[in-house]
Amino acid sequence: MSRNEAPAEWTQQLANAVKVFWQTRKRQIARQRKSGRSDQGARAAVTGGAQMDGFITVLRQLIRSARIPDECIFTHSKLQLPGFYRPTKEWDIVVVVHGQLILAIETKSHVGSFGNNFNNRTEEAMGSSLDLWTAFREGAYNSTIRPWLGYLMLLEDSPKSQKPVKPKEPHFKVFPEFINASYAMRYEIFCRRLVRERKYDAACFLTSPADPGLDGKFSEPAVDLAFDVFAKALIAHASAYAA
């Protein structure tokens, strides 16, 4: 199946997930402002949770389409996996079949405060991968079966995330691809390198503007990080371990 032959329903499902994200975020901000709590504005949307539930639902459906039983797919509870550098890490989707870890997926978003939070997001993703693969090497998951790791990032598409950013180089030069790269481009490079360096088996990078996003508008900036590439890899791996 070529890039242009991706199932049409995937695009619609993604659009619905984007709607859920922005609508949930908008409701959470309004609710916290109305309550008069100090946790307001953009932080309210970050700490409120549930924004990525639409994406988790889509991914769960894909895993089910690979004939993985519902009781093996965890999306809202029992999401903790042993780590090597810490006791556990909670993932967004975990699949365990016959006591074997088959796959784990992380879904993240980034809206506003790009300069403050870009490093936090990237460091978290790299750390989670390192922790899991080291624990796997040490036999934490009861098997030599290599689990599949997926990473999905939704970035706000805005003038601030798209404008060139000059990196600080007080001692050494950064790699040339980062010179004047926007935060959107930085995320694209980051997601691509997560896969190339085998930190994750597949990554999906999406962007969406705030107001049009309420109607499901989104973009896929890079073909190799598009959702259909991610989904096909996920289904292929899950199918190999279907009950």
Secondary structure, DSSP 8 states (H G I E B T S, - for coil): --GGGS-HHHHHHHHHHHHHHHHHHHHHHHHHHHHT-SS-HHHHHHHT--TTHHHHHHHHHHHHHTT--GGGEESSSS-EEE-SSSSEEE-SEEEEETTEEEEEEEEEEE-S-HHHHHHHHHHHHHHHHHHHHHHHHTTTTSSS---EEEEEEEEE-SHHHHS------SSS---GGGTT--HHHHHHHHHHHHHHTTSSSEEEEEEE-HHHHTTT--B---GGGSHHHHHHHHHHHHHTT--
